[in-house]
Amino acid sequence: MRLNDCHNFHDFRKLAQRRLPGPIFNYIDGAADDEATLRQNTASFERCDLVPNVLRGVETVDMSVTVMGQKLAMPLYCSPTALQRLFHHSGERAVAAAAAKYGTMFGVSSLGTVSLEELRKAHDTPQVYQFYFHRDRGLNRAMMQRAREAGVEVMMLTVDSITGGNRERDKRTGFSIPFRLTLGGMYQFAIKPMWGINYVTHERFKLPQLDQHVDMSGGAMSIGRYFTEMLDPSMNWDDVAEMVRLWNGQFCLKGIMSVADARRAVEIGCTGIVLSNHGGRQLDGSRAAFDQLAEIVDAVGDRIDVIMDGGIQRGTHVLKALSLGAKAVGVGRFYLYPLAAAGQPGVERALGLMRAEIERGMKLMGCTAIDQLSRENLRFR
């Protein structure tokens, strides 16, 4: 299979699986425990049907949206994800460039492998900086100050990861950073030698957002230990409210799932929330974000921008989320598989296909602008 033979999410996934060593593919592909939430994230969209209108004059379609003060040319953005250099040597550079080509927002993770300053200088499209809450409060303030000086528009605090999820695929292969592979994991790398050649012939793996705080050189700190030793499980609403005040700008909480928490986010001055179960990678058995969307939009949608992620594979999934009241949707695996398969051309092809699907879907729904989508267009089974 070649890149031009990829026409949907599943094609990109197959190509990524062919090119990545098993432990790295499973790091992208896997989720927590029995992976029930991972499956439900996409299945939730299938329990809802679109009801189109016709004869509406849909020659031209405007897919633009404004989210947390950022104008996007399409209602989908590339969520921040960690360790992208492992999937392809171009990593975040490829994703940022592809997002810029399609006029949409992209996110940089505090566990990213390219510095937020480099990406901010390279592209003028909106940029989100995703970070975690550390035991060292000075580190939290320093990370926000660094983002401000770099010109980042939106801060995104992940609130559902005070401890790592139980990702059993990674345990079986010994996947970690630095690598501590099992025999089976080592075999998977051995049968995909091109990945290793590519990895060692390009720039050294690093975590520039954390390079002054986490020593990865001699295996002193693994990603697993980062979550268990540096992140603060005592984080509470007062802590986050202080960060929102310090930032004094667009501030988003990622990992909100309950109405009560959505209301608290409004009360402390957040400008956005992302309904998310972390792609099923944290609490298995968690409700799918799409199933929770209407309830939260009804509660706070007039006071805060409600976004969602999880399970989105098709343009029709995006239209269903927008019809329920989401301002935009985020994707992760949707662009990570194409990144692993082909770098920047892969991500561009995936975003191009998605853009075409959304435009085609809007025309078939009888809508020429995003704000014309409503719950009148949906029926739940």
N, C-alpha and C positions, 0 to 999 in steps of 0.2 A: 504494500500500500504506500502511495506517495501522498504528499500534501494536497495536490489537486484532486485526489480521490476522496478527501475528507469533506463531507457535506453536513455533518452534525456532531453533536457532543460525543456520541458513541464512537464515531469514526476517529476522532482525535484521541479518545481514550485508548482505543486499540493501537494506534500508532505510537502513543507514548509508552504503552506497555511493551511494545516490541523494542523500543530504543533504550529504556531505562533498566538498570539492574533492579531485581525484585525488591530489595529493601527500600529503595528510593521511590519506586512506583507505589508500593504499599503505604509509604508515608503519606503520599498525596491521596491515594484511593481509599485508605482505611478510615475507621472511626472507632468509637469507644464500645467496649463490651461486645454485645451481640450485633451491633451496628443497626439496630432497629430504627433509631431516629434518623440515621442516614437514609434508609429506604423510605421512611415516611415523609421526609422533606419533599421528595419529588412526587410520591403517591398522593400527597395532599392536593396537588393541583388537578389530579385526575378525578377527584370527587366533585369537581365544579365544572359546569358547562358554560360556554359562551353563547349568548343570544344576539346575533347580529341584526342590524338594521340595513335596509337597502335603499337605493335610489336617493342617495344623499349628496351626490356630486363630490367625489373624492379624488379629483385629478391631482391635487397637490396636498401633501401631508406634512404637518409640522410636528416633529417628534421632540422638540426641545422642552426642557423643564428647568426650573430653578430650585436648587436644593441647598439649604443652609447658606443662602446668599450666592451660590455658585451657579452660573448658567451652563447647562450641559446640552449638547446637540442631540443626545439620545438619553432615554430614561434609565440607563444602565451604566454602572461604573465598575471598575476593577478594584475589588476589595483588597486591603493590605494583607499579604500573606508572607510567611517567614521563609528564609533559606532558599530563595529562588535560584541562586547560583548553583545549587545542587542539581537543578532540573535542566538547566541550560547555561552555558558559560556567559551568555548575555544577560541573564537574570532580569532584574528590575529595569535595566536600560531598555530591554525589548518591550516590556509591558508598558512603560511610560511612553515610549515612542509610538506604540500602537494606539494607546489611549489618546495621545495628542492628535494623531491622524484623524481619529473619529470624533474629536472635540468633546471628549468626556473626561471624567475625573478618575484619578488612580490613587492608590494608597501606598504609603511606604511604612513598613513595619519596623518597630524598634529591633526586631530580629532580622531585618533586611540585610542584604549583602552588598548594597550600594548606598553611599551616603545620601541623606536627604538633601544636603546642599548641592551635590552634583546634579541630582535630578531636578531640583528647583531651578537651577541655572539653565539646564538644557531645554526645559519645556515651560511654556507659560499657561498651560492648562491647569485647572484646579488640582491641588494636591492635598491629600489627607495624610496626617502623621498619626499612626496608631501606636499606642504605648501601653505599658502595664504599670500597675501601682507597686512601687518597691518599698521595702522596709525602711530604706534610707530616704527620708523625706527630702533631703537636700538633692539627691539624685533626681527625684521627680521634678523638683523645681528647675534643676539644671537642664533636664531634657525639654521642658517647656520653653525655657529661655532660648535654647539652641534652635528649636523649631521656629520661634518668633524671629530670631535673627536671620534664619534662612529664608523667611518669607512664606512659610506654610500658612494656608488659609484656614484649615479646619483641623482641630485636635480631636482625636477619637480614642477614648479610654476604653479598653476592653475590660469588662466587669464580670465575665463568666469564667475566668481562668485563674482564680486564686490558687488552684492546684491543677496539675495536669490530669487529663482524662486517662482512663485505663485502655490504652490502645494496644490490644493484644497482638496485632500483626507486627508491630514494631518490636515487641518483646520476643517474638519467635525468631526474628531475623537479627536481633541485637542492634537495630538501628538507633543511633544516637549521634550527637555531635560533641566531641570527636567520635569517630566510628569505634564501636566495640562489638564487632560482628560475631555471630555464631558461625559454626562450620557451614551450615546451610546458607547463611547470608553471604559468606565469603565465596561460596560456589556460584551464587547468583551474580556476583560481580565478575567472576572469572569467565562466565559465558557471555558477558557483554563487554568485551575488552575496549570497544570504541568509546564507551562512556569514560573509562579510566584514562585513555589517551587524551581525550578532549579535556578532562578535568585537570590533568597535570601540565598540559601545554598552554593553559591560559592562566590568568592572574590567580594568585593565592586566595583561597577562601577566607573571608573575614566578615566580621559583624561590626561595621564602622559606627553604628549608633551606640554600641556598647563597648567599643575597643578600649576605652579608658576605665571600664568598670568590670569587665569579665575577661579573664585571661584564658584564651583558648589554645595557646601555643603548645603547652605541654600536657594538655588534658586536665588542667587544673579545675576547669569548670565545664560540665556538660550542660546541654540544654535542659535535660531533666533536673539537674541540680539547680540550674538557674530558677526554674519554677518553684522548687521546694525550698530553696535557701534564700533567694533574693526577693521574691514576691511576698507581699504582706497579706496574709489571710484575715488580718484584723481590720482591713479596709472597710470603712462605713460611709454613710451618706454625708456626715460632717466633713470627712476627709475630702470627698469628691467636691462638695460645695466650695471648699477652700480653693481647690484647683480651678474650678469654674471661675471664681472671682479673680484669681491671679491671671488667668488667661485673658479674660475680658474680651472674648470674641466668639467665633463659631466653635462650639464645644458639643461633642456628640458622645453618647454612651452606647457602646456596642455590646449586646448580650442581654438587653432588656426583654423580658417575656411576660411579665404580669402587668395588669392595669395599675395596681398599687405602685409598682416601681416606675411605670411611665409617668404617673402623676407626680411622684417625688422628683423625677428628672425635670419636669416643668417647674416645680417649686424652687429648685436650686439654680435655675437660670440656664439650663441646657437649651440649645437651639435645635438639637436633633437627637433622635434615638434610632438605633438599628435593632429591630426584632431579629434575634439570631440565636440558634443553639450551637453555634460554632461548627456548622456543617456536620453535626452529630458526633463531634470529636470530644465532647466533654461529658455531659450527663446523658447517658443512653436512657431512652424512655421519655425524654423531654418532648413536649408538644412541638409540632411543626410550626414555624413562624407564620406560614400562610394561614393555618387554621386559627391562629391567635390574632391575625391582623385586624379584622373588622372590629373586634371588641376594643382594641387599643385605639384605633382610629376614632371610634365613637367617643371614647373617653377624653382623648387629648389632641386629636388631629387638627383642631382649630387653633391650638396654642403652640404646637411644636411640629417640626417636620418628622414624619414617621417614614422610615425606610425599612426594608426587610432584605434578608438574604437566606439562602439555603434551598438547594434542590432545583434551582432554575436552570433549565436545559434548552428551552425553546422560547421563541418570541411570544407564543400564546401564554406561556407562564407569566411573562412580564406583563402582558395586557390584563391578565386576571388579577395580579397584585395591584396594578394601577387602578383597576375598576373598583377594588375594595377600598382604595384611599391611600395607598402608598405613594409617596412623592417620587420615589425611584427605587431601584433594586440593585443589590450588589452581587457580584459573582466571584467565585474563587476557583474551584476546580474547572469551571468553564473555560478559563484562560490558562490554567496551569498545565492541562493536558496539551493544548496546542503549543505552549512554550516549550515543554519537554520534547514535543515531536519535531519542532522546526524553528524555535527561536522567534524572532520578531515577525517573520512572514507568517508563522503559524498563528500568533496572537492576532495579527491583522486580519487574516482570513476568518478566524472565529468571530471577531467583532463585526466584520463585514457581513458575514452570513446572518448574525443576529440582527444587525441593523435592517437588513433586507426582510427578515422574518417579521420584525415589528412593523415596518412600513406596510408590508403586504397584509398583515393581520389587521392593521387599522383600516385599510381600505375595505377589506372584506367585512369589517365590523360596521362600516358606514361612518367612520370618525376621521376628521381631518386635523384634530388637535388632541393632545393628551387630556385636556380638561373636559372633553366630551365623553370620556369613558366614565361609566358610573355603575352602580349596583344593578341598575335596570338591565345591564348587559350580561348579568350572571344568574345562573340557577344552580343551587346545590342539590345534589341527589339525596 
